[in-house]
Amino acid sequence: MEEKSTKKIVISTGIYPPDIGGPATYSATLNDELPQNGWEVSVSSFGLVRKHKRFIRHLLYLKQLFFDSKGAQIIYTQDPVSVGFAAWIVARLRGIPFVLKIVGDFA
């Protein structure tokens, strides 16, 4: 019998429930739906480090995302501002693809 390999995706998001907003809802939906299609999902939310000062929180998020992405095949980023740059750096360090969702909010 062939063993099914699990693909791992990290969802990098600025907000996640209980925060309210489109990216939080979208990320939670992906977290619920992707495992039904063979994906292991890890969510790395900027909300966990938001309480720190500006530069410090970005460094802490970079570290958090680096550890959350261990073994991942892809990083899917919901926000180009708060988490996008950190996700790009971590993807480069890990040698994995980075996908950025762009919506009209920042246009």
Number of C-alpha atoms within 10 A of each C-alpha: 3 4 5 7 8 14 16 20 23 25 25 29 24 24 24 22 14 10 12 10 11 12 19 18 16 15 24 16 11 13 19 11 13 15 15 9 9 13 16 15 20 18 20 27 23 22 17 15 17 17 10 11 9 10 8 13 18 19 13 17 23 21 13 17 26 18 12 18 25 13 13 19 17 19 26 21 26 26 21 18 10 21 23 21 16 23 30 21 15 21 22 12 10 16 11 16 14 18 17 17 11 12 10 5 6 8 5
